[in-house]
Amino acid sequence: MYVMTALPIDLPEGFTSLVAQGDHVISDQVIARKETPKDEVVNIIQVLNLTRSQAKKALKKNPGEPVNPGDIIAVKKNFFGKVTASIASQIFGIILRYERDTGNLVIRTNQDTSSLELISPVAGTVSLCNNKEIVVETKEALISKGIAFGSNGEGMLFVLKEAFDSSNSNTLYYLDRRVEGKIVLLSTLTREVIVKGDSIGVAGFLGTTISHDDSEYLQQREIPIPVLEIDKELITTLQEWENKKVMIVTKSKAIILRG
């Protein structure tokens, strides 16, 4: 039987909550949204101090062309043709239009729709909602107090049973292709185990202990897979979840039980 857990979900800057305290949410529900950014406008005449006729000739990009950060979109040249000033794009987008009368160059910004929505990874009840976070009380998550690093990761939970057998001293030997693409649960986390796991495609690691030296070493190496040191009392619950999907959220030190 799983107890209720308070799962904090960070509310990124610019996002507005769509839920309130006391609301019930379901897994994958949109709980916050960010308004689609408006088109970016650069006034070529003002920025480069040009006349209207000069501004049109200064453009280096035409309507319909893509722009990336760092791309030069307009230049100012002196009498000898030497560039004396320029405007570089700060965003990804597409040149929408150039307004001859005003000198405005309009850029339509590229924005992935999914990045404008914040999804709840679990079902539960909202217990806190402010400008910084949304907290969901749920039975579908476990929170740990241990060390966490790496990015978030998701996969089927694989219990490395040999690692819990006190008679086995070489956990590394049992880390084989069975664990590829999976979140691995074991007892002791070591740099050797995690480096090998990363090399063979493990999706993440959960373990009850990791030394300070190994943790520092792995973080300095910027190991990308999620590694979470969990409380020992969570072992039994996780072992019961074997062969089901879980997600590790390193920032909140949470294990999402996806089923």
Secondary structure, DSSP 8 states (H G I E B T S, - for coil): ----EEEEEE--TTEEES--TT-EE-TT-EEEEE-----EEEEHHHHHT--HHHHHHHB---TT-EE-TT-EEEEEE-TTS-EEEEEE--S-EEEEEEETTTTEEEEEE---GGGGEEE-SS-EEEEEE-SSEEEEEESSEEE--S-EES--EEEEEEE-GGGG-TT---GGGG-SGGGTTEEEE-SEE-HHHHHHHHHTT--EEEESEE-HHHHHHHHHTT--S-EEE--GGGHHHHHHTTTSEEEEETTTTEEEE--
